[in-house]
Amino acid sequence: MIMVSVIIPALDEEKTIRKVISLVCNSPVVDEILVIDDKSFDNTIKQARLPKVKIYTSPILGKGHSMRDGMLLAKNEVIVYLDADIVTYPENVVELLSKPILDDKADFVKSCFDRQAGRVTELVAKPLLSILFPELSKFSQPLSGMIGARKSMLKLIDFENDYGVDIGILLDMHNLGARISEVNIGYIENRMQSWEQLGKMSREVSRSILKRAKNIEVRNLETLEHISIIRSQMDYAIRESLIGLDRMIIFDMDNTLLEGSFIATAADEFNFKDELIKIVTEYTNPYIRTKSIARLLRGRSIDEILGVVDKLSIVDDAAAVIKELKKKGYICGIISDSYDAVTNHIKNKLKMDFSIANELEFSKSVATGEVKVPSAFMRNKHSKCPHDFCKSNVLFELAEKYRIDIKNIIAVGDSENDICLIKESGIGVAFRSKNSYLNLVADKIITENSFREILEIAY
């Protein structure tokens, strides 16, 4: 009997992946389950540790790389890919996606499901397909990630490493002359994309389609006009999603959202306090200081690092106040000179919209000691201060990116590194700060260990 390998790419899916795996385990046609983890920060790997499951960490970030890694590792010719964040799969989902291949009636199976197609599908993918690949416009869910395929054919295609991967596979299979089927897998429910992801997705899906249409004649004016209209419709849909989101609040993390400093706590936990003091007191160049401190974390696994974060208390009413701010239409985020692995963890805990911090490098979920300072921090022609690296530079970039007037941005911080950010924002809030100059430039000073007063100034 021909058996099936099921590949589940996963990134931070601790809440759903076990249920997906349990369902797959019950399939009589499956004898191999591979979870390809994209360096998750949560307990995805722990939740995936079930009998029959082989877990691999993809060495390169991105769903496309994970899909290709899984395909190369799979032992069977027939492969089914399932998303890790869906808990409404029918019990026979693997059989539905593999049967046409097992019966030698198809080489590639695309899923469709009982849910209204998303905006990118309706406003970008389908219209572009109707112009450039009209024979594929019959597929109702061309961006679906639940598929079945022959390994021998998957080896021949180009896995895009972004939102264009799923449509790219469909188009590559078509161009290879594969027999393609579409099967309905019932009602599917997954997370909605944010407006920011929506814009990124539309660009990457468009690029994936147009890249594969390069050998098709699209130079006539009517076709080019249609493509222009499609892009305009998507831009309008994204702008429509921004209605009401014309305000922003930015929080520092250490000693602001957190009741303490991550790196100071890590120094105690990992016994590098003396080295940290030496770096902080002897290195005046912020770039060299940042690089040197990061080296102290070399060899520490992501779970060890997040374990330190979880030992730090978050200000009691932070989650409640952020929830109220989001109701008022505020985009809520973090700018920190700590590390993105840490700030993203806090961002997710507090259900915030973004975090920007130094990018700590990991290899196989272990810190290498290397760090990248995002270009957003660096001095540029729009900078208002003389610092080579400054949070205020990030402020101006965010204002431009989100198209928000500076006067509608609140910034909250506590230390010397926050002075320019507090000074240049629309409303600057000094939070339990011991820095006299920060308190001087701030529009509001909060001395209590509570963010409740922010709601009084956040209209």
Summary of the structure (lengths in Angstrom):
residues: 459
radius of gyration: 24.7
end to end distance: 65.7
largest distance: 76.3
contacts: 1537
relative contact order: 0.08
helix: 45%
strand: 19%
